C-alpha cells in the first residue's frame, strides 16, 4: 500500500468524527486531528480503534500518543504493517 492510499483510507475512517468538513476536504499529511478537524479526544480513541480494524494492526499506548496528525498516524500504520 502506498502513502496516498493509506491517507485515503484514513480520510474515510475519520470522516464520521470530523466537525470541520472543509479541513477534511483539504486533508494533507500536516492535518492535525484535534486542531484542524476538530475531533475531540474521546472520538480520537474511536478513530484509532477503527484504524486498527481497517488496517488489521494493533496500536499500543505509546504509538497511540504519537497519532496527533495525519503524517504521524501514517507513520505508525506503516510501522505496524511492517512488523
N, CA and C atoms as an extended XYZ file, in Angstrom:
249
Properties=species:S:1:pos:R:3:atomname:S:1:resname:S:1:resid:I:1 pbc="F F F"
N         0.845       -1.183        0.000 N   UNK     1
C         0.000        0.000        0.000 CA  UNK     1
C         0.887        1.241        0.000 C   UNK     1
N         0.584        2.179       -0.889 N   UNK     2
C         1.387        3.393       -0.907 CA  UNK     2
C         0.803        4.425        0.063 C   UNK     2
N         1.571        5.479        0.270 N   UNK     3
C         1.220        6.503        1.264 CA  UNK     3
C        -0.116        7.177        0.933 C   UNK     3
N        -0.339        7.495       -0.346 N   UNK     4
C        -1.583        8.163       -0.730 CA  UNK     4
C        -2.794        7.270       -0.470 C   UNK     4
N        -2.651        5.983       -0.730 N   UNK     5
C        -3.738        5.039       -0.469 CA  UNK     5
C        -4.040        4.983        1.030 C   UNK     5
N        -2.990        4.989        1.849 N   UNK     6
C        -3.169        4.981        3.302 CA  UNK     6
C        -3.870        6.257        3.764 C   UNK     6
N        -3.505        7.394        3.171 N   UNK     7
C        -4.149        8.670        3.522 CA  UNK     7
C        -5.631        8.636        3.150 C   UNK     7
N        -5.949        8.085        1.989 N   UNK     8
C        -7.353        7.999        1.566 CA  UNK     8
C        -8.163        7.109        2.516 C   UNK     8
N        -7.580        5.991        2.930 N   UNK     9
C        -8.268        5.117        3.897 CA  UNK     9
C        -8.473        5.839        5.220 C   UNK     9
N        -7.455        6.567        5.643 N   UNK    10
C        -7.541        7.315        6.897 CA  UNK    10
C        -8.624        8.387        6.808 C   UNK    10
N        -8.744        9.008        5.656 N   UNK    11
C        -9.767       10.045        5.441 CA  UNK    11
C       -11.166        9.456        5.623 C   UNK    11
N       -11.387        8.257        5.096 N   UNK    12
C       -12.678        7.583        5.238 CA  UNK    12
C       -12.944        7.252        6.712 C   UNK    12
N       -11.898        6.826        7.415 N   UNK    13
C       -12.033        6.462        8.832 CA  UNK    13
C       -12.422        7.674        9.681 C   UNK    13
N       -11.779        8.814        9.465 N   UNK    14
C       -12.034        9.978       10.328 CA  UNK    14
C       -13.307       10.733        9.962 C   UNK    14
N       -13.814       10.552        8.761 N   UNK    15
C       -14.972       11.325        8.279 CA  UNK    15
C       -16.146       11.400        9.262 C   UNK    15
N       -16.577       10.283        9.874 N   UNK    16
C       -17.730       10.379       10.778 CA  UNK    16
C       -17.489       11.233       12.030 C   UNK    16
N       -16.238       11.471       12.369 N   UNK    17
C       -15.902       12.182       13.607 CA  UNK    17
C       -15.524       13.642       13.379 C   UNK    17
N       -15.392       14.041       12.128 N   UNK    18
C       -14.910       15.378       11.785 CA  UNK    18
C       -15.998       16.422       11.981 C   UNK    18
N       -15.605       17.538       12.603 N   UNK    19
C       -16.536       18.647       12.791 CA  UNK    19
C       -16.243       19.778       11.797 C   UNK    19
N       -15.131       19.659       11.070 N   UNK    20
C       -14.746       20.682       10.101 CA  UNK    20
C       -14.617       20.026        8.721 C   UNK    20
N       -15.708       20.012        7.977 N   UNK    21
C       -15.750       19.348        6.668 CA  UNK    21
C       -14.746       19.953        5.675 C   UNK    21
N       -14.575       21.262        5.727 N   UNK    22
C       -13.649       21.908        4.803 CA  UNK    22
C       -12.226       21.397        5.028 C   UNK    22
N       -11.830       21.256        6.280 N   UNK    23
C       -10.492       20.732        6.593 CA  UNK    23
C       -10.361       19.289        6.112 C   UNK    23
N       -11.433       18.513        6.220 N   UNK    24
C       -11.400       17.126        5.740 CA  UNK    24
C       -11.191       17.101        4.226 C   UNK    24
N       -11.872       17.968        3.515 N   UNK    25
C       -11.739       18.026        2.062 CA  UNK    25
C       -10.339       18.441        1.630 C   UNK    25
N        -9.643       19.173        2.483 N   UNK    26
C        -8.291       19.646        2.184 CA  UNK    26
C        -7.235       18.881        2.976 C   UNK    26
N        -7.569       17.674        3.393 N   UNK    27
C        -6.686       16.873        4.239 CA  UNK    27
C        -5.329       16.637        3.582 C   UNK    27
N        -4.269       16.888        4.345 N   UNK    28
C        -2.898       16.622        3.901 CA  UNK    28
C        -2.178       15.901        5.037 C   UNK    28
N        -0.912       15.582        4.830 N   UNK    29
C        -0.137       14.930        5.888 CA  UNK    29
C         0.027       15.837        7.102 C   UNK    29
N        -0.097       17.141        6.909 N   UNK    30
C         0.079       18.091        8.008 CA  UNK    30
C        -1.207       18.359        8.787 C   UNK    30
N        -2.308       17.768        8.373 N   UNK    31
C        -3.585       17.992        9.049 CA  UNK    31
C        -3.563       17.389       10.445 C   UNK    31
N        -3.892       18.211       11.429 N   UNK    32
C        -3.949       17.790       12.828 CA  UNK    32
C        -5.381       17.335       13.139 C   UNK    32
N        -5.504       16.183       13.783 N   UNK    33
C        -6.838       15.637       14.059 CA  UNK    33
C        -7.657       16.535       14.983 C   UNK    33
N        -7.038       17.041       16.032 N   UNK    34
C        -7.776       17.831       17.016 CA  UNK    34
C        -7.921       19.283       16.576 C   UNK    34
N        -6.821       19.918       16.209 N   UNK    35
C        -6.856       21.353       15.887 CA  UNK    35
C        -7.486       21.670       14.539 C   UNK    35
N        -7.224       20.857       13.527 N   UNK    36
C        -7.743       21.145       12.189 CA  UNK    36
C        -9.112       20.513       11.933 C   UNK    36
N        -9.250       19.251       12.316 N   UNK    37
C       -10.503       18.538       12.030 CA  UNK    37
C       -11.513       18.637       13.165 C   UNK    37
N       -11.076       19.197       14.291 N   UNK    38
C       -11.944       19.364       15.468 CA  UNK    38
C       -12.508       18.041       15.985 C   UNK    38
N       -11.699       17.003       15.929 N   UNK    39
C       -12.090       15.709       16.501 CA  UNK    39
C       -11.741       15.755       17.982 C   UNK    39
N       -12.725       15.476       18.850 N   UNK    40
C       -12.424       15.528       20.282 CA  UNK    40
C       -11.646       14.274       20.711 C   UNK    40
N       -11.046       14.330       21.878 N   UNK    41
C       -10.148       13.259       22.310 CA  UNK    41
C       -10.866       11.920       22.470 C   UNK    41
N       -12.133       11.945       22.878 N   UNK    42
C       -12.886       10.682       23.001 CA  UNK    42
C       -13.078       10.051       21.618 C   UNK    42
N       -13.396       10.866       20.629 N   UNK    43
C       -13.562       10.352       19.267 CA  UNK    43
C       -12.240        9.933       18.647 C   UNK    43
N       -11.139       10.537       19.110 N   UNK    44
C        -9.825       10.151       18.600 CA  UNK    44
C        -9.535        8.689       18.963 C   UNK    44
N       -10.000        8.268       20.121 N   UNK    45
C        -9.867        6.862       20.511 CA  UNK    45
C       -10.654        5.979       19.544 C   UNK    45
N       -11.845        6.412       19.171 N   UNK    46
C       -12.654        5.666       18.198 CA  UNK    46
C       -11.944        5.589       16.848 C   UNK    46
N       -11.314        6.687       16.441 N   UNK    47
C       -10.559        6.703       15.188 CA  UNK    47
C        -9.455        5.645       15.246 C   UNK    47
N        -8.741        5.605       16.345 N   UNK    48
C        -7.637        4.652       16.486 CA  UNK    48
C        -8.153        3.217       16.460 C   UNK    48
N        -9.273        2.959       17.113 N   UNK    49
C        -9.868        1.615       17.071 CA  UNK    49
C       -10.267        1.249       15.641 C   UNK    49
N       -10.813        2.209       14.916 N   UNK    50
C       -11.187        1.978       13.512 CA  UNK    50
C        -9.949        1.728       12.645 C   UNK    50
N        -8.869        2.463       12.916 N   UNK    51
C        -7.610        2.260       12.186 CA  UNK    51
C        -7.108        0.838       12.417 C   UNK    51
N        -7.172        0.379       13.664 N   UNK    52
C        -6.740       -0.983       13.971 CA  UNK    52
C        -7.535       -2.006       13.159 C   UNK    52
N        -8.831       -1.788       13.095 N   UNK    53
C        -9.706       -2.722       12.377 CA  UNK    53
C        -9.467       -2.689       10.871 C   UNK    53
N        -9.427       -1.512       10.280 N   UNK    54
C        -9.285       -1.369        8.833 CA  UNK    54
C        -7.928       -1.879        8.345 C   UNK    54
N        -6.877       -1.550        9.089 N   UNK    55
C        -5.532       -1.926        8.654 CA  UNK    55
C        -5.079       -3.259        9.260 C   UNK    55
N        -5.925       -3.860       10.118 N   UNK    56
C        -5.617       -5.131       10.771 CA  UNK    56
C        -4.282       -5.066       11.510 C   UNK    56
N        -4.167       -4.046       12.365 N   UNK    57
C        -2.968       -3.860       13.176 CA  UNK    57
C        -3.377       -3.628       14.621 C   UNK    57
N        -2.396       -3.693       15.532 N   UNK    58
C        -2.643       -3.384       16.931 CA  UNK    58
C        -1.784       -2.181       17.296 C   UNK    58
N        -2.413       -1.175       17.869 N   UNK    59
C        -1.712        0.057       18.204 CA  UNK    59
C        -1.580        0.150       19.722 C   UNK    59
N        -0.331        0.149       20.193 N   UNK    60
C        -0.082        0.231       21.634 CA  UNK    60
C        -0.223        1.672       22.119 C   UNK    60
N        -0.209        1.843       23.432 N   UNK    61
C        -0.427        3.171       24.031 CA  UNK    61
C         0.613        4.188       23.579 C   UNK    61
N         1.875        3.774       23.469 N   UNK    62
C         2.922        4.705       23.034 CA  UNK    62
C         2.659        5.204       21.614 C   UNK    62
N         2.298        4.284       20.733 N   UNK    63
C         2.005        4.656       19.344 CA  UNK    63
C         0.759        5.527       19.277 C   UNK    63
N        -0.214        5.227       20.122 N   UNK    64
C        -1.463        5.989       20.153 CA  UNK    64
C        -1.178        7.460       20.484 C   UNK    64
N        -0.258        7.690       21.418 N   UNK    65
C         0.101        9.050       21.809 CA  UNK    65
C         0.705        9.839       20.651 C   UNK    65
N         1.379        9.154       19.733 N   UNK    66
C         2.040        9.811       18.599 CA  UNK    66
C         1.051       10.229       17.517 C   UNK    66
N        -0.113        9.616       17.491 N   UNK    67
C        -1.063        9.809       16.386 CA  UNK    67
C        -1.893       11.085       16.561 C   UNK    67
N        -1.230       12.219       16.392 N   UNK    68
C        -1.895       13.516       16.551 CA  UNK    68
C        -2.258       14.165       15.219 C   UNK    68
N        -1.550       13.764       14.163 N   UNK    69
C        -1.815       14.321       12.844 CA  UNK    69
C        -1.722       13.206       11.801 C   UNK    69
N        -2.068       13.522       10.586 N   UNK    70
C        -2.109       12.513        9.527 CA  UNK    70
C        -0.733       11.894        9.303 C   UNK    70
N         0.303       12.726        9.249 N   UNK    71
C         1.652       12.218        8.985 CA  UNK    71
C         2.082       11.202       10.044 C   UNK    71
N         1.881       11.530       11.319 N   UNK    72
C         2.303       10.607       12.377 CA  UNK    72
C         1.423        9.359       12.398 C   UNK    72
N         0.151        9.501       12.073 N   UNK    73
C        -0.734        8.331       12.013 CA  UNK    73
C        -0.296        7.379       10.912 C   UNK    73
N         0.040        7.922        9.749 N   UNK    74
C         0.509        7.095        8.634 CA  UNK    74
C         1.825        6.414        9.006 C   UNK    74
N         2.703        7.140        9.705 N   UNK    75
C         3.984        6.559       10.135 CA  UNK    75
C         3.755        5.368       11.067 C   UNK    75
N         2.816        5.508       11.999 N   UNK    76
C         2.501        4.414       12.919 CA  UNK    76
C         1.904        3.235       12.148 C   UNK    76
N         0.991        3.521       11.233 N   UNK    77
C         0.367        2.457       10.432 CA  UNK    77
C         1.426        1.715        9.628 C   UNK    77
N         2.310        2.451        8.965 N   UNK    78
C         3.357        1.818        8.158 CA  UNK    78
C         4.290        0.978        9.022 C   UNK    78
N         4.616        1.500       10.204 N   UNK    79
C         5.498        0.782       11.143 CA  UNK    79
C         4.843       -0.537       11.563 C   UNK    79
N         3.557       -0.493       11.902 N   UNK    80
C         2.852       -1.699       12.365 CA  UNK    80
C         2.661       -2.702       11.224 C   UNK    80
N         2.417       -2.209       10.030 N   UNK    81
C         2.246       -3.113        8.883 CA  UNK    81
C         3.542       -3.810        8.521 C   UNK    81
N         4.668       -3.174        8.853 N   UNK    82
C         5.979       -3.741        8.506 CA  UNK    82
C         6.402       -4.861        9.458 C   UNK    82
N         5.736       -4.960       10.604 N   UNK    83
C         6.099       -5.988       11.595 CA  UNK    83
C         5.718       -7.374       11.153 C   UNK    83
